[in-house]
Amino acid sequence: MNDTRFEYLCAAPLSLTLRWDGPRLAAIGLAWAEKNMAAQPLTYDGRILQAALKRYVAGELDVWPALPIPFETLPPFRRTVLTLLATVPKGETLTYGQLAAKAGNPRAARAVGQCMAQNPWPLVVPCHRVLGSDGLHGFGPGLEMKEYLLKLEGAL
């Protein structure tokens, strides 16, 4: 039986698409909100995350609520990197190399970049807080959004 379902959250200018596999948050899609987009939270966690998203865009959220994120399903290095990344506080950034060093492999900056590119839970696991040694680099939803998020958080 396929127990995959979706929820749509919105707090302009951001929108989130949540993909649930059973009780676990399999993925988050982050995008710019479309005009007249309305939130449609269906679950308790969706409602909690919707309220947090509203506080986030208002600049009032420091820590995302605990969510059933299945880190244990990730390959070991990616799990380590994303678990460490989840602890980076609002308003702070680090480089791919710094995150690689924290993960125990200081020469793995490119591998960390791949972990960021494959992060299934952007925003909540804040891959936008990871920068290149020379500034802003890739971000799935685009560099304009990465810059917006970092400015909103007071990191730029």
Buried (B, 14 or more C-beta within 10 A) or exposed (E): EEEEBEBBBBBEEBBBBBBBBEEBBBBBBBBBBEEEBEBEBEBEBBBBBBBBBBBBBEEEBEEBEEBEBBEEEBEEBBBBBBBBBBEBEBEEBBBBBBBBBBBEBEEBBEBBBBBBEEBBBBBBBBBBBBBEEEEBBEBBBEEEBBBBBBEBBEBB
